[in-house]
Amino acid sequence: MSNTPHAILSQEWREIAELPFIVDGFGLRNLSVAERARELEGSVYGVRFDFVSGGPGYVGDVYIIQGDALGAGPIMLTRAPSGDLEVFDA
């Protein structure tokens, strides 16, 4: 394991582009999933970590995405036990 960030892959951007929270938050409702993914990939900063917590240990994929406005905070996404992405809400 490494705490080095990884680039978000095109397939992962597609998954992110299907989340209603992201679609609504970035105003992408009138685009196809493929168009949403391209829009996000080209205009949003994003990284993926193979996240290891101090306790309980390995967590899995954690994504941090930041739009092009610094006034809004970053969005964190994690993988649910089902394998689906979900918005992390602490």
Solvent accessible surface area in square Angstrom, and as a share of the most:
residue,aa,sasa,rsa
1,M,170,0.76
2,S,56,0.36
3,N,136,0.70
4,T,76,0.44
5,P,67,0.42
6,H,65,0.29
7,A,78,0.60
8,I,13,0.07
9,L,110,0.55
10,S,68,0.44
11,Q,113,0.50
12,E,17,0.08
13,W,11,0.04
14,R,95,0.35
15,E,46,0.21
16,I,0,0.00
17,A,0,0.00
18,E,100,0.45
19,L,27,0.13
20,P,91,0.57
21,F,113,0.47
22,I,0,0.00
23,V,3,0.01
24,D,89,0.46
25,G,63,0.60
26,F,62,0.26
27,G,65,0.63
28,L,8,0.04
29,R,135,0.49
30,N,150,0.77
31,L,66,0.33
32,S,57,0.37
33,V,43,0.25
34,A,33,0.25
35,E,73,0.33
36,R,32,0.12
37,A,6,0.04
38,R,154,0.56
39,E,84,0.38
40,L,2,0.01
41,E,79,0.36
42,G,70,0.68
43,S,49,0.32
44,V,13,0.07
45,Y,155,0.59
46,G,23,0.22
47,V,48,0.28
48,R,38,0.14
49,F,44,0.18
50,D,39,0.20
51,F,86,0.36
52,V,78,0.45
53,S,27,0.18
54,G,97,0.93
55,G,54,0.52
56,P,131,0.82
57,G,20,0.19
58,Y,125,0.48
59,V,71,0.41
60,G,10,0.09
61,D,31,0.16
62,V,6,0.04
63,Y,0,0.00
64,I,56,0.29
65,I,1,0.01
66,Q,32,0.14
67,G,17,0.16
68,D,120,0.62
69,A,57,0.45
70,L,168,0.84
71,G,84,0.81
72,A,63,0.49
73,G,53,0.51
74,P,83,0.52
75,I,34,0.17
76,M,72,0.32
77,L,0,0.00
78,T,19,0.11
79,R,73,0.27
80,A,19,0.15
81,P,149,0.94
82,S,92,0.59
83,G,35,0.34
84,D,93,0.48
85,L,13,0.06
86,E,79,0.36
87,V,49,0.28
88,F,98,0.41
89,D,131,0.68
90,A,124,0.96
